[in-house]
């Protein structure tokens, strides 16, 4: 997705600069800037997919920025309780937002994209672009629910301490 976004961005830049050369657009009608309005919307759609797909399937919990001073300052038993309660609230909140999201996506099935029909045809709808958010809700809620199940059955692991290399060794 990043490669497709980058390639589309390069097309945008190339068209922007070739648009200033009037004879080129006249000689090669394909290079008319009006033919490339889809590039911005395509980059935005790819960005939406990249963010939600990446956070649902690729980014691990330890890759997120977290403020865990209080979490690691308490006993492991209380840390486990913190995790179970907070993960259950997050999973529940995400699951509760599925129905309103579904309702909104049902409305978006009627709305066509402004310019992507040039690239993909008339069948693509705004619902198709934002459907990744529904998948994100389900997957991340599932990940937190599995985390709760794991925390109920097993103790919370201690944080990994980075190895410090001693200079006098």
N, C-alpha and C positions, 0 to 999 in steps of 0.2 A: 504494500500500500504506500509505503514511503517512496519507493522507486516510481510508482505511478504518479504520485503527487509531485515529485521532483521533475519528472519528464513533462508533466503538464505545465509546471511553472516555467520550465525552459521554453516551451512553446509560447507561453504568454509573453515572455521577454522578447523572443525572436519576432513575434508578430508586432509587438509594440514598436520595435525599432524598424522593422520593414514597412510599417504603416507610414513612416515619414518619407519613404522613397516612393513617390507617386508612380513613377514609370514601372516599378516592380509590381505593384498591385494591378496596374493595367495590363502588364505583360503576362502575369500569372494570376488569373482571377481567383484561384484557390486561396491566395494570400490576403484576400480582403479581410480587414479586421472584423467586419460584421459576421464573418463565419466562425469566429472564435469566442463568442460570448459565453459558450458553455464551459470554458476552462475554469472560470472562477467558481461556478457552482459545483463543478466536478471536484475541484480541490477541497471545497468546503464539505461535500458529502464524504470524500475520502477521509478527511480529518475527523468527522463524527464517527465513522466506522473504526478508524485507527484508535481513537481514544477509548471507545467502549469495548471493542474487541480486545485490545491490549489489556485493559483493566480487568476484563472478565477471564481471560485465558492465559495471559503471559506474565503480568506483574504479580510478584509474590508479596505476601504480607510484609515480609522483612524489607522489601524494597520501598515501602511507603515511609514518608517522614512521620514520625510519631513522637508525641510528648509523653514519655513513659517514666518520668522521674518518680512520680507517686506510685506507679505500678510496680517498679522494682524496689521501692523503699519499704514495701510491706512484706509480710510473711508469705511464703508460697501458698498457704491455704487461702489467705485473703486475696492474693493475686489470682488464684483460680476462680474465686467468687467474682472478682472484678471482670475477668475474662468472660465467664459464663453469662453474667448479666448483660454486659455491654454487647457481646456477640449476639445474644438472643434478641436484644432490642434492635440491633442493626438488621438482622435477618428478618425479624417481624416487620420492621418498617419497610424494608424493600419488598417483602411479599404483599404487604397491604397496598403498596403503590402499583401493583400489577394491574388491578382492575381499572383505576383511573387512566393508566397508561394505555391499556387496551381500548378504552372508550375513545381516547384522543386519537389513537391510530385508526380507529374505525372512521372517524371524521376525515382524517388525512387521506383515506383511500380515494376520496373524490378529487383531491387537489393534485394537479399535475405540477411537475417542476417547471420552472420558467424557461430554462434553456437546454436541459439535458436531453430533451426529445431530439435535438439535432444529432446527438451522439448515439443514443440508445433506441430511438424510436418513441412512439407516442404511448407506450405501455407503462413506462416508469412513473410511479406516483410518489408523493412525499412520504407516504406510509412505508414504502420500500426502503427509503433512506433512513428513517428513524426507527425501523423495526429492530435494529441492533440494540437499542436501549432496552427493549423488552427482554431480549436474550441476556443482556448484562444484568438486569434485575434478578432473573431466575438463577443465573450461574453464581453471582456473588452471594445471594441469599443462601444458596446451597452450600457454598464454601464456608460461610459463617455457621450454618446449621451443623455441618460436619465438624467444624471446630468446637462447637458446643458439645456435641456428642463425644468427641475425643476428650475434651476437658473433664467431662463428667466421669468418664471411665479411667482416665490416666492423670497423673499429676502434671502440673505445668512444668515444662523444661526450664532450667536455668538459662539465662542469656549467655550467649557465647562471648567470652572475653577475648579480645584480640591479643595475640602473642606480642609481647614486648621484647625486642631484641636487646640484649645487654651489651653495652659497649666494652665492659671490662672483661668479658669472657674470652 
